[in-house]
Amino acid sequence: MAVKVFVVDDSAVVRQALAHMLAGNPDIELIGSAPNPLLAMAAIAKNRPDVLLLDIEMPGMDGLTFLRQIMAGTPIPTVICSTLSTEGSRVALDALSAGAVAVLAKPKLGLKQHLDDSRHEMIQTLKSAARARPRARTSPMPALMPKSLPPGASAQMARAPVPGSIHTFAMNKPVVIGSSTGGTQALELVLTSLPADAPGIAITQHMPEKFTAMYAQRLDGLCAMNVREARDGDRLERGVALIAPGGLHMKLQKINGQYFVKVQDGPPVNRHKPSVDVLFKSAAECAGRDVLGIIMTGMGDDGARGMKIMHDGGARTIAQNEETCVVFGMPKEAIKLQAVDEVLPLESMARAILQFDARA
């Protein structure tokens, strides 16, 4: 059965271009479009779509307010199609936090050519979104420890272990995490649940290149750990989470007993850049048994083969369970390859990281 799509965008040119792009595809049925959320609400009340394709910056009610209303009632899987300016990226991140399942770029110039070039990505994203189970977030989770220190406090206080931490060892055992659709919310839940002295974490989350720095900055403000977009040569140390930059691959390296990340360009792997497989395979090569690999919510199979290599090399591997995934694609493929030691709900991931860290 074709996926029923409804487009909300104030630009008649965009609506026409999208209709042209989606026309003729047997897997997609464009059931309607609207220039603003108010008209869209009336239309989707009569004919509920499987997926909303939503612009953010619109006159009257903006797309973000509309999305929050949708998610507060009966959620509809929503894909954001927005221009990725700095401000647009910030608002699109808000949309992901509010429950959108994916973000696609929409350029200000050369729209028709861009849509023609990205037709396959658009179709696949809409089809996968139709299988998603979006979960809205009404408020961000609080940080476990403030980033700013009171007057007279020492820098060491910011890195002091949180009372009640499970781990007692200071071994340099890295954690690598891969995620895609639904991952922005899932990563936030995991990272905000970890103490300031948690083991170093390298993360590949499928995101457009303009998003990752801003996303890392947002997480850094919420988390006890330091979170930042990775730079080539960064050391992966305790209390630090490094997020692969959009548009570049990230690998783990071990030099003189310490772990570093290598950030580099290259062709897409599994249609993605950054690719989870690239990170996981490098972790298997340089860390062997001393690494924990976690694969979380996301469409497709990126990371499954890399996790299999990690698992066969003796690494500990965990997949997010279906019930807590927005899209149970990447974890499902890893499980099918028998690459997973344990399947856990999202809420158990932080404790699993600390338990791994505590092992001698």
N, C-alpha and C positions, 0 to 999 in steps of 0.2 A: 504494500500500500504506500502511495506517495506521501511524503512529509508535507503537511500543510503549513505554509509560511505566510506571515503577514508582515509587511514592511511599514515602519513608521519613520518618516524622514521629511523635513520641511522643504527639501529641494525637489522640484518636479523633474529636474534633469537626472538626479540620482534615482528617483523612483522609476523613471523610464529606463535608465541604464540597467538597473537591477532586474526589472521585468524582462528586458531583452536577454539578459544573461541567463536567467532561470528558465526562460521559455524553451520548450522542446525537451527538457530533461525529464525522463519518465519517473525519476525518483523524487521530484520536487513539484508541488502544486502551489503556485502563488494564488492565495485565495483573496487577496486584497491589499490595499495600501492606504495610508492616511498621511496628511501633511503635519498632523500634530496629535498629541496624546488624547485630547478631548474627543476628537472624531474617532480615534482608534478604539477608545473604550466602548463606544456604542457599537462599533463594527464587530469587535471580538466577543462582545456579549451575545451576539446573534450567531456567530460562527467561530467557535474557539479554535485557534491555530495550534499546531504542535510546537511551533517555534516562532518567536518574535525576532525580527531583524530591526534593531532599534538604533537610531541616531541619538546623540546625547545633547548637543547644543541646538535647541529649538526655541522659538519664541513662545510666549505663554507658559505653559507647563513644560519644564525641561524633561529630558529623557530619564534622568536619575530619579526625579520625584515620581514620575510615572512608574518606573521599575519598582521602586519601594512600595508603591500602592499595589502593584501586581503581586509582589512577593508576600505582602501582608495578608492577601486573600488566598486565592488558589494559584500557586506559582505556575508560571509558564516558562519553559526553558527559553532564555533570552540571549541572543548574540548581539554584542555591541558592534556597530559599524561606524567608526568615527575618525575624523582627522586627528592625527597624532601630534598635535602641537604640544608644547610643554603643559599648558593649561588643560588641553583636551586629554592628555595622558593622565593628569592628576584626577580629573573627573571620571575617566574610564576606570581607574583603579578603585574609585569609590563605588562604581557600578559593579565591579567584580566582588568587592566586599559586601555589596547589597544582595548579591545572588546571581549576577550574570554568569553564564557558563563559559563565555569566550569573548575575545576582542579581536576584531579585524580592522586593518588599516584602510582608511579612505582618503586618498590624496586630494588636495585642493585643486590641483591641475592634472590633466591627463587622466581623468576619471575613467572614460570608456576603455582606454588601452589597459589601464591597471586592472579593471574588472575582467577584461578578456584574459589577461595574463594570470589572474588569480582565480579563474573560474573553478578549477578543480578543487583548490583549497576551500573556496566558499561552499561548494556543494558538499564536500566531505564534512565540513564543520557543521552545516545545517543538519545533515543526516545524523551525525553523532550527537548533536545537541538535542535532537528529538528523543534520544534514549536517556538523556540526563534526568537526574532527580535533583533539581536545584534546592538549596537550603539557604534561606535568607538569614542574614545577621542584622540584628537591630542595633547593636552597639559593639564596639571593639572590646576585646578582652583586656583587662588591666595588666600593665607591666608588673612583673614580680619585684623589680627593684628600680628606683629612680636613676636616670642617667646623670642628672645633676646632683652634686654633693652639697651638703650644708657647709656654711663657712667654717673653715678650720679643719675639715675632714681631709684625711689623706687619700691619695689615689688608690692605695691598697684596699681601702674600704670598698671601692667599687667592684673589686675583683674577689672580695671575700666570699667563701662558700655560703650558700643559703642554708640556714639551719634545717636539718632534716634531709639533706641530700643523701641519696642512696650510696653514691660512690665514695670510696676511701683511697683510691689509687690515683696517681698523677701520671700514669703511663700515657704515651702519645699514641692513642688508638683512634683513628679518624672515623667519622660517620659520613656516608654519602647518601643523598636523597634525590630521587627523581620523581617529578610530577608534571601534570599538564592540566587538562580541564578540571576546574574545581580546586586546583592546587594552591591558588593564592590564599583561599580561606583555610585550607587544611594545614598549610605551612604555618600560618599565623597561630593556629591553635597549638601546634606542636612546639614552636619556638617560644611562645609566651608561657609555656608550661615548664620550661627548663631554667635551671639556676644560672647564675653569672659565671660559674666555673665549669659548665658542661663541656664535654669534649668538642674539639673542632669539627665543624660540619661543612661539607661542600655540597651545594645544592644546584641542580639543574631543573629549572622550571620553564616550560615553554612559554615565552612571552616575546612580544615585539621589542626591538632594540631600544626604543625610547622609554620603555616601561621599567626596565630592571633597576636602574639607579634610583628612581623615585620609589619603587616598591621596597627596595632594600632600606632606603631612608625611613620609610614609614614603619617598617618592622623594627628598625633600630630604636625608634621612639617608644615602641611598645614592649620590647624585650629586655630582660636582664642581660642577656648576651649582647655582644657587639655584632651587628649585622651590617654588611656592606656589599656593594657590587664588587666582584672579584677583579683584581688587576693582575696582569702577568707577573709572576714572581712572588705573589703574596704568600706569606707563611700561614699554614693552617694550624693555629694554636688553640689552646683551651680558651673557652669563653668567646670564640669567634665563629660566626657563620658567614660563609662566602657564597654569593649567588652569581651564577654564570651570567655574563652580560648577554643580552639579546643580540642575535646576529653573529655570535662567536662561540666556538667550542671551548670547553674547559676540561683539562686533564689533571689528575693527581700525580705528583712526583715525590720521590723520597730521596733526599740528599743529606748525607752524613747524619742519618737517623731522624731527620726532621722532614715533615711533609710540607710541600709547596704546591701551588696551582700554576699550571701553564695555560694561558689564555691565548688562543690563536684562531685565525680565520681558516676556512677550508670549506669543501663542498658540504651541503646538507647530508645528514645521515638519517635514514628513515624519514626523509622529508623535513627534518628539523635541524635548526642551528640556533641555539645549542642543542645537542643531542644527549639524552640520558645514557645511551649505549656508550658513547665516547667516554663519559665520566666513569661509568661502572667498569668498563674494560681496563681503563688505566688504573683504577683502584685495585683490581684483581692482580695486575702486573706488579705494582709496587708495594702493596700492603699485604697481600696473601690472606692469611688467617686473621690478621690484626685489624680488620675493617668490618664495620657493620653497614650493610646495604639495605635501604628501605625504598620500596616502590609504592607510590600512592596514586590517587585518583587521576585518571587521564584517558583520553581516547587513543586508539591505536596500539602499537606494540613496542614503541621505543623503550629501551631499557630491559626488555625481557631477555634478550640474548646476552647482554652484558651481565645481568644478574646471574644467569646460568653459569657463566665463566667464573664469577665470584664464588658462587655456591660450590662448584666443582673444585675450586682451589682452597676450600676450607673456610671461607668467610661466613659470617652469620648473615642471613638474609630474611627479611620480613616484608610481607605484602599487606596493604590495607584491605580490610574485608569489604564485601560487596555492599553490605547494609549501610556503611558510612561513606561510600564513594559517591561522588556526583556522577562519574562515568566509570564503570568497572571494566575498563579496557586494558590498560597497561598491567595492573595487578593480575587480571585474569590470564593474560598471555604468559606472564612469568610463572604462574601456578601451573599452567598447562605444560610448560617446559620442565616441570619438576625442579625449578630453580629456587624454591622458597622453603625455608625452614619452618616458618610460622606465619599464620594469617591472623592479624589483630585489628580490632576497631581503632579508629583514629584516636580516640581518647586514651588509648594505652601506649601510643608510640613514644611519648616522652619518658615514661617509666621504663620502657624497653631499652631506650638509649642509655639511661643511667644504670640499669642493670648490666648492660654490656660493658659499660665503662668500669664497673666495679669488679669485673672478673680479672683474676690475676693472669 
